[in-house]
């Protein structure tokens, strides 16, 4: 079967709100004109939360929603008879076991499923005990899988026997992204962090690194943009106060759309010290705005950032290593501009929304030909 306007795909996944990487990519997919011209999407939006800080929190309300969505999935399977089911299954935690309920419904209906993995955690979960490993293998059996990077394929080795597809994320090109020019020599360089306020995003490591830079007498101004996850704004402000960084670091909370774009425009370099990530969109946004990127060597990030060319990648990241790389860029504007320019070119050549949509179209068409 090949893709046509009559080909029906049942979409199961999260859509905004809240706004984060997975919901943004899902929104791009279901609203893609290229994909809509070839397929009809029946959508079940699995919206269990409305804010980032609700992630990983159990509630009765979520259980009731899970049952309701299960009924909705069953109804669409019976009524619309989709040719394929597209499911952005959660790779770990309570959400993974919740999503296994929908997998059971899909397997009973004998529908072919393509799982799009937007995170890591399958390997860690499968190693916890043999029962969970057997469950995961059952979920992936006789299905198709899309990974965000070849570097993430090892996360499903041992539980998925076929060769997964690889489709890298892409984002919309903003009209106000631009080629950077030299700043006034008297201006202080601006460091931008944009991600959730969470321990595994490395924000506390960053604050420690900024303290080291301050003690070394390096001039800078840092803005930490994000939504509270397992760290509150009040907690971070107290950490900054104890480190005597009040004059150097600002906590803004979440910013979106034009306000977020303004942050990228004002920044001189972007830092992303995450300890657990797959293919973070914030790095693509920074590259689009011609910013050099300092990030952890994690997940698919090395596909995005070329070490020593478009920024710096750090293995086994800590505050000292991070401060050293930031120091190099803070002291060398020419290097910042050169790396940022190369990063922008790399973004335009590989990671725009057009690249993502065309790769998803090819992937869907290849899967449908096999049915």
C-alpha positions in Angstrom: 0.0 0.0 0.0 1.4 3.4 -0.9 0.4 6.8 0.5 -2.7 8.5 -0.9 -5.2 11.1 0.2 -7.5 8.2 1.2 -4.8 6.5 3.4 -5.9 6.9 7.0 -3.4 7.2 9.8 -4.5 7.1 13.5 -2.4 9.6 15.4 -1.8 8.9 19.1 0.3 11.4 21.0 0.6 14.6 23.0 -0.2 18.0 21.5 0.3 21.4 23.1 -0.2 22.5 25.8 2.2 22.3 27.4 4.8 23.4 24.9 7.9 21.1 24.9 9.9 19.2 22.3 7.5 16.2 21.9 4.3 18.3 21.7 5.9 20.7 19.2 7.0 18.0 16.8 3.6 16.3 17.0 2.0 19.6 16.2 4.3 20.1 13.2 3.4 16.6 12.0 -0.4 16.7 12.2 -0.4 20.2 10.6 2.1 19.5 7.9 0.6 20.4 4.5 2.9 17.9 2.8 1.6 15.0 5.0 -2.0 16.2 4.9 -1.8 16.1 1.1 -0.9 12.4 1.2 -2.7 11.1 4.3 -5.8 11.7 6.5 -5.0 11.9 10.2 -7.5 10.8 12.8 -6.2 12.4 16.0 -6.4 11.2 19.6 -4.5 13.8 21.6 -3.3 12.1 24.8 -3.3 15.3 26.9 -2.6 14.3 30.5 -0.9 17.5 31.7 -1.2 21.2 31.1 2.1 22.3 32.6 5.6 21.0 32.7 5.7 20.5 36.5 2.9 17.9 36.2 5.2 15.5 34.3 5.9 12.2 36.2 3.3 13.0 38.8 0.6 10.4 39.5 -3.0 11.4 39.9 -6.5 9.9 39.8 -7.4 12.4 37.1 -4.7 11.0 34.9 -6.1 7.5 35.4 -9.6 8.6 34.4 -8.2 10.3 31.3 -6.3 7.2 30.4 -9.4 5.1 30.5 -11.4 7.8 28.5 -8.6 7.9 25.8 -8.6 4.1 25.6 -12.3 4.2 24.8 -11.7 6.9 22.2 -8.9 4.9 20.5 -11.2 1.8 20.4 -14.0 3.9 18.8 -11.8 5.3 16.1 -10.3 1.9 15.3 -13.7 0.4 14.8 -15.3 3.4 13.0 -12.5 4.7 10.8 -10.4 1.6 10.2 -7.0 3.2 9.8 -4.4 1.8 7.6 -1.6 2.6 10.1 -1.3 3.8 13.7 1.3 6.4 14.6 2.1 6.4 18.3 4.6 8.7 20.1 4.9 6.3 23.0 6.5 7.4 26.3 9.8 5.5 26.7 9.9 5.3 30.5 8.2 5.7 33.8 4.6 5.5 34.7 3.7 6.9 31.3 5.2 3.9 29.6 3.0 1.5 31.5 0.0 3.7 30.8 0.7 3.7 27.1 1.0 -0.1 27.1 -2.8 -0.1 27.6 -3.2 1.5 24.2 -0.7 -0.9 22.7 -2.9 -3.8 24.0 -5.9 -2.3 22.3 -4.0 -1.8 19.0 -2.7 -5.4 19.1 -6.2 -6.8 19.7 -7.4 -4.8 16.7 -4.4 -6.2 14.7 -3.4 -2.8 13.4 0.2 -2.1 12.3 1.8 0.5 14.5 4.8 2.8 14.1 6.3 4.0 17.4 8.1 7.3 17.3 10.5 7.5 20.2 11.2 11.0 21.3 13.3 10.1 24.3 15.6 7.6 25.9 14.9 5.1 28.7 13.9 1.8 27.0 17.3 0.1 27.7 17.3 1.3 31.4 13.8 0.0 31.9 14.4 -3.3 30.2 17.4 -4.0 32.5 15.4 -3.5 35.7 13.8 -7.0 35.5 13.0 -9.7 33.0 9.2 -9.1 33.2 9.5 -5.5 32.1 11.9 -6.6 29.4 9.4 -9.1 28.1 6.7 -6.5 28.2 8.8 -4.1 26.1 9.7 -6.8 23.6 6.0 -7.6 23.3 5.1 -4.0 22.7 7.7 -3.6 19.9 7.1 -7.0 18.2 5.7 -6.8 14.7 5.8 -3.0 14.7 7.9 -0.2 13.1 10.0 2.2 15.1 11.3 5.7 14.4 14.4 6.9 16.3 15.6 10.5 16.3 19.2 9.5 15.7 21.3 6.5 14.9 23.0 7.2 18.3 19.7 6.4 20.0 19.3 3.0 18.4 21.2 1.2 21.1 18.4 2.2 23.5 16.1 -0.4 21.9 18.7 -3.1 21.1 17.7 -6.4 22.7 13.9 -5.6 22.6 13.4 -4.6 19.0 14.7 -7.1 16.4 14.2 -5.1 13.2 16.1 -2.1 11.8 14.4 1.2 13.0 13.9 4.2 10.8 15.8 7.4 11.7 14.2 10.8 11.3 15.9 13.8 12.9 13.8 16.7 14.2 13.5 19.9 12.4 11.9 23.3 13.2 10.3 26.2 11.4 12.7 28.9 10.0 12.0 32.2 11.7 12.0 35.3 9.7 13.9 37.3 12.4 16.9 34.9 12.7 19.9 36.6 11.2 23.7 36.7 10.5 25.4 38.0 13.6 27.8 41.0 13.6 30.5 42.1 16.0 29.3 43.8 19.2 30.5 47.0 20.8 33.9 46.0 22.5 32.6 47.4 25.8 29.5 45.2 25.9 29.3 42.2 28.2 28.8 38.8 26.5 25.3 37.3 27.1 24.9 33.5 27.9 21.5 31.9 27.2 20.1 28.8 28.8 16.7 27.7 27.6 15.2 24.5 28.9 13.1 23.3 31.8 14.2 24.0 35.3 15.1 20.4 36.1 18.1 18.7 37.7 18.6 16.4 34.7 18.8 19.4 32.4 22.0 20.5 34.1 20.9 23.9 35.3 22.5 23.5 38.7 25.8 22.4 37.0 25.5 25.6 34.9 25.0 27.8 38.0 28.1 26.3 39.6 30.1 26.9 36.3 29.0 30.5 36.3 30.2 30.9 39.8 33.6 29.6 38.7 33.6 32.1 35.8 32.8 35.0 38.2 35.6 34.0 40.5 38.0 34.0 37.5 37.0 37.6 36.8 35.3 36.9 33.5 32.6 39.5 32.5 29.3 37.9 31.4 25.6 38.1 31.9 23.5 34.9 31.9 19.7 34.5 31.5 18.1 31.2 32.4 14.8 30.8 30.5 12.5 27.9 31.2 9.5 26.5 33.0 9.7 24.9 36.5 9.8 21.1 36.4 11.4 19.6 39.5 13.1 22.9 40.4 11.2 26.1 41.3 12.1 29.6 40.4 12.3 30.4 44.1 14.8 27.6 44.6 17.0 28.7 41.8 17.0 32.3 42.9 18.1 31.1 46.3 20.9 29.1 44.8 22.0 32.1 42.8 21.9 34.3 45.9 24.1 31.9 47.9 26.6 31.9 45.0 26.6 35.7 45.0 25.5 35.7 41.4 22.6 38.2 41.6 24.3 40.7 39.4 25.4 38.1 36.8 22.4 35.7 36.4 18.7 36.3 35.8 15.9 33.7 36.1 13.1 34.7 33.7 10.6 31.8 33.8 9.1 30.5 30.6 9.1 32.7 27.4 7.4 31.9 24.1 7.1 33.1 20.6 8.5 36.6 20.1 9.8 36.9 23.6 11.7 33.7 23.2 13.1 34.8 19.8 14.2 38.1 21.4 16.3 36.0 23.9 18.1 34.2 21.1 18.7 37.5 19.3 20.3 39.2 22.4 22.5 36.2 23.3 26.1 35.7 22.3 26.3 32.0 23.1 23.9 29.1 24.0 24.5 26.5 26.7 22.7 23.2 27.1 24.3 21.0 29.8 21.6 18.3 29.9 22.3 15.0 31.5 19.5 13.1 29.7 18.2 14.2 26.3 17.5 12.8 22.9 17.3 15.6 20.3 16.5 18.9 22.0 14.9 21.5 19.8 16.4 24.4 21.8 19.8 23.6 20.3 18.3 23.8 16.8 16.8 27.2 17.7 20.1 28.4 18.9 21.8 27.3 15.7 19.2 29.0 13.6 20.0 32.3 15.4 23.7 31.8 14.6 24.7 31.0 18.2 27.7 28.8 19.1 26.5 26.0 21.4 28.1 24.5 24.5 26.4 21.2 25.3 26.8 17.8 26.8 27.7 14.8 24.7 24.3 13.2 25.2 21.8 11.4 23.0 21.5 12.8 19.5 23.2 16.1 20.4 26.4 15.2 18.6 24.4 14.9 15.4 23.4 18.6 15.8 26.6 20.2 17.2 29.9 19.5 15.6 32.5 19.7 18.4 35.1 22.5 17.9 33.3 23.6 14.8 29.8 24.8 15.7 30.4 24.8 19.4 31.8 22.5 22.1 30.6 19.1 23.3 31.5 17.8 26.8 31.5 14.2 27.9 30.8 13.5 31.5 29.9 17.1 32.0 30.6 18.9 35.3 31.0 22.5 36.4 34.7 22.8 35.8 34.6 21.4 32.3 31.6 23.6 31.4 33.2 26.7 32.8 36.4 26.0 30.7 34.4 25.8 27.4 32.3 28.9 28.3 35.5 30.8 29.1 37.0 30.1 25.7 33.9 31.5 23.9 33.5 34.5 26.3 37.1 35.6 25.7 37.0 35.2 21.9 34.3 37.0 19.9 35.7 36.0 16.6 35.4 32.4 17.5 31.8 32.9 18.7 30.9 34.5 15.4 32.6 31.8 13.3 31.1 28.9 15.2 27.7 30.5 15.1 27.9 31.1 11.4 28.8 27.5 10.7 26.0 26.3 13.1 23.5 28.4 11.2 24.6 26.9 7.9 24.4 23.4 9.4 20.9 24.1 10.6 19.7 25.4 7.2 21.2 22.4 5.5 19.8 19.6 7.7 17.3 20.6 10.4 14.5 22.8 9.0 10.9 21.8 9.2 11.0 21.0 5.4 13.7 18.4 6.1 11.6 16.8 8.8 8.3 16.7 6.8 10.0 15.2 3.7 11.7 12.5 5.8 8.5 11.7 7.6 6.6 11.4 4.3 9.3 9.1 2.9 9.1 7.0 6.1 5.3 6.7 6.0 5.3 5.8 2.4 8.0 3.1 2.8 6.1 1.5 5.8 2.7 1.6 3.9 4.3 -0.2 0.9 5.1 -3.1 3.2 1.5 -3.5 4.4 
